[in-house]
Amino acid sequence: MLRRLVVMIFGFVIASGVGAIFLVVSALFDPTTREAGLTATMAGVFAVIDEVLRDGDPEQAAAALGFVIWAVVIATCVAPLAIAALIGEAAGVRSFVWYSGASGVLAGASPWIARAAKGLDRAQSASEAEGRLALLFFLTGALTGAIYWLIAAPTRPTPPPPRGARTPAPPRQLSGPADPG
């Protein structure tokens, strides 16, 4: 039991880390997400500069920018995988499709889930950029679920034969023509 728990935690940490790296790298390669990320980053940098000029405390603005990055990683890499892994472990699911698909769908839907939780009006609509981000989040979640499955998917033990049951005999070899040797 302890061994299983250690394997699950190890798989979860590795999958979440790889997912976070994949999210950043793939966001840099896609022009739409790169532009959106650059806009958000520049807004964060200017907020830091504005905070320094206004209050003289850049740490709060930098902490806010760090919090936004942390929240995106949690919402796309950690939370969907945690939900899929907990349900999968509780239900005894051993399917690659479950771990990869469930965490991918939850990660892809995370922007709409967050909007709906906050009661925002645009919870049911999406722009093209939001669709691309949702696809990126889905791929990130699917990758984290796949890596978790590769590392920590429970193996199905083969049940022992019932007591008193005979084990089948190995198949007989049919003898061929005699070797004149």
Secondary structure in CASP SS format (residue, H / E / C, confidence):
PFRMAT SS
TARGET T0000
AUTHOR 0000-0000-0000
METHOD secondary structure of the structure
MODEL  1
M C 1.00
L H 1.00
R H 1.00
R H 1.00
L H 1.00
V H 1.00
V H 1.00
M H 1.00
I H 1.00
F H 1.00
G H 1.00
F H 1.00
V H 1.00
I H 1.00
A H 1.00
S H 1.00
G H 1.00
V H 1.00
G H 1.00
A H 1.00
I H 1.00
F H 1.00
L H 1.00
V H 1.00
V H 1.00
S H 1.00
A H 1.00
L H 1.00
F H 1.00
D C 1.00
P H 1.00
T H 1.00
T H 1.00
R H 1.00
E H 1.00
A H 1.00
G H 1.00
L H 1.00
T H 1.00
A H 1.00
T H 1.00
M H 1.00
A H 1.00
G H 1.00
V H 1.00
F H 1.00
A H 1.00
V H 1.00
I H 1.00
D H 1.00
E H 1.00
V H 1.00
L H 1.00
R H 1.00
D C 1.00
G C 1.00
D C 1.00
P H 1.00
E H 1.00
Q H 1.00
A H 1.00
A H 1.00
A H 1.00
A H 1.00
L H 1.00
G H 1.00
F H 1.00
V H 1.00
I H 1.00
W H 1.00
A H 1.00
V H 1.00
V H 1.00
I H 1.00
A H 1.00
T H 1.00
C H 1.00
V H 1.00
A H 1.00
P H 1.00
L H 1.00
A H 1.00
I H 1.00
A H 1.00
A H 1.00
L H 1.00
I H 1.00
G H 1.00
E H 1.00
A H 1.00
A H 1.00
G C 1.00
V C 1.00
R C 1.00
S C 1.00
F H 1.00
V H 1.00
W H 1.00
Y H 1.00
S H 1.00
G H 1.00
A H 1.00
S H 1.00
G H 1.00
V H 1.00
L H 1.00
A H 1.00
G H 1.00
A C 1.00
S H 1.00
P H 1.00
W H 1.00
I H 1.00
A H 1.00
R H 1.00
A H 1.00
A H 1.00
K H 1.00
G C 1.00
L C 1.00
D H 1.00
R H 1.00
A H 1.00
Q H 1.00
S C 1.00
A C 1.00
S C 1.00
E H 1.00
A H 1.00
E H 1.00
G H 1.00
R H 1.00
L H 1.00
A H 1.00
L H 1.00
L H 1.00
F H 1.00
F H 1.00
L H 1.00
T H 1.00
G H 1.00
A H 1.00
L H 1.00
T H 1.00
G H 1.00
A H 1.00
I H 1.00
Y H 1.00
W H 1.00
L H 1.00
I H 1.00
A H 1.00
A C 1.00
P C 1.00
T C 1.00
R C 1.00
P C 1.00
T C 1.00
P C 1.00
P C 1.00
P C 1.00
P C 1.00
R C 1.00
G C 1.00
A C 1.00
R C 1.00
T C 1.00
P C 1.00
A C 1.00
P C 1.00
P C 1.00
R C 1.00
Q C 1.00
L C 1.00
S C 1.00
G C 1.00
P C 1.00
A C 1.00
D C 1.00
P C 1.00
G C 1.00
END
